[in-house]
Amino acid sequence: MSAYVQHTLAGPAIFAGIGLHTGEHVRLAIRPAPIDHGIVFVRTDVKDRDNVVPATAKAVCRTQLGTVITNSSDVTVSTIEHLMAALAALSVDNAIIELDGPEVPIVDGSAEPFVQILDRAGRRRQEAARRYIEILDKIEVVEEGGKSASLSPADGFEVAFEIAFPSAAIGRQRVDFQIDEQSFRKELSNCRTFGFLKDVEALRAVGLARGGSMENAVVIDGDRILNPEGLRRPDEFVRHKALDAIGDLYVLGAPIIGRFEGILAGHGLNNAVVRALLARPEAWRMRTFEPALAEAV
């Protein structure tokens, strides 16, 4: 499969599950879409307003413990980042994602179930060049407490992430990867979201984490991991943060040729660096690889 031409799904991918924050049962279908369509969500349960919500940078409206997108009719789709990461890693440029509720199912808390359903559906080459966002100059957003997110020039797509938590179960962790489909599948796709038991009651009081459980998240109590099966990887926490960043960056509507680095960052900073990039058009350019269109098999 050529990385330089656009792709959609060969057929529909259909599944169901509960939302991490709403706790609602949602049915979701990912369907093929035409060239240059992009990734677009459709809320099939909404009948009285515009129910089409494109996954774009300007559509991101909230970033507390997940990425939420909206449209001009205030129709939202929540927790899109794991599915977006899978679509980005598998080079799916164009897809229609229909769901009958407000939140993408969390499944097991990682991107691996989405990779598996995309594999079952298959991918179809489209006769149009894929557009890349090539980073030409460094963009950085810095917040208090040593938190930052940046995009800088690189030959391919690189993702580095660093986290630090007082819990001995996590501590300080750092990863640095060259990202392509193979490395995403091997290094990041099965790494789950995580949360602290002490925060659950407060989160549920404000309408978050209502569907959270040890079936779809790593749960930490003090210095202990409560999940009976333990971790999938010793540094699963920071790898999941890198996975989140890949999904959050894909709202740019194209893959990146450049390096992302997040330090103590989350969805808010990920989106902030996306918006900072778009505000500086001289810091990037849109690039295609036209000769590959004729040569790709």
Phi, psi and omega in degrees: 000123180286135177281352190260000174242160181286154178221150169230190178277151176283335179199177183286150173240118188235134177200179182213161178179186180257154176278140181299317186265318181281331186075005182278144175281128185230136171262137185225138177229125175260122187239156177299154178219157183286171178307138177064017179282325184079190179262119184228130177265145178229119178275096184290345178277350181262119185247338189260359181219173174299120184253012181262124184232096177294142179274086181235166182298317182287345179280345181291122185244336178216150182222021178280110177057031179156164180255126182242133176245157182216169174237186185291347177264010180064027172273129186242158169226126187253157172056054182272350196294324182288319175295318179297323178296318179295317178298318179296312184294327181267011175058041174267110183272326190231122180201145171254123184246105180265134176215146185259031178199181189274355188217138175295133179304142182277339181054245181259007179092001179239187176263352186300317178300326178290320175301317182294319181287329175292323176298318180294322179289327184082163180239148182237128177293141177240143188277065176206145181291140175280135178265136178244149172262110180264122181280126182254336182214150184290135174240129181220139174240127184239137176236171179298154177082017178078014180276137178203160173216138183216156171234132182217163182297145176199165182285331179226210177255117180240143177227124174237144181212145178224135176230161175209126178229147180293340179294133177294342178292338182242298183068216178255128181224148179216142174227158179208113187230146159277123187257124166217184184300316183296314181291325177297312179301315188281321192256334191234328196301327186264010183273127192267157172294164184214161179200168183254134182303323183296339183267348191299313184299316181294320180295316181294331179294335179253019173085019180244159174061022182289339177255007183286141176200177178287355174278342182225017177198154169275124184250129183246133175238103184065245179255011184247145171265124187276337182299125182302327182278352180074204182269153174280333177213151181302327180248039182303328185298307183289329176295323177294322177299322177295319176301313178304316183298320179299316178294319181293327179287336185287352172291351173293343176087006179200153176291159186254138164255099186167180183244126172258136174226124177244131177238113181056029186266169176215196183300323181298312179291324176302315180288328179296321180287329174298313180293324178295322177297312181296334179282350179236077184299339178284348183271000181204165175216153175273132186228142173235165178238075188302318182301330181293339182298318180280330186273335188296147180253000000 
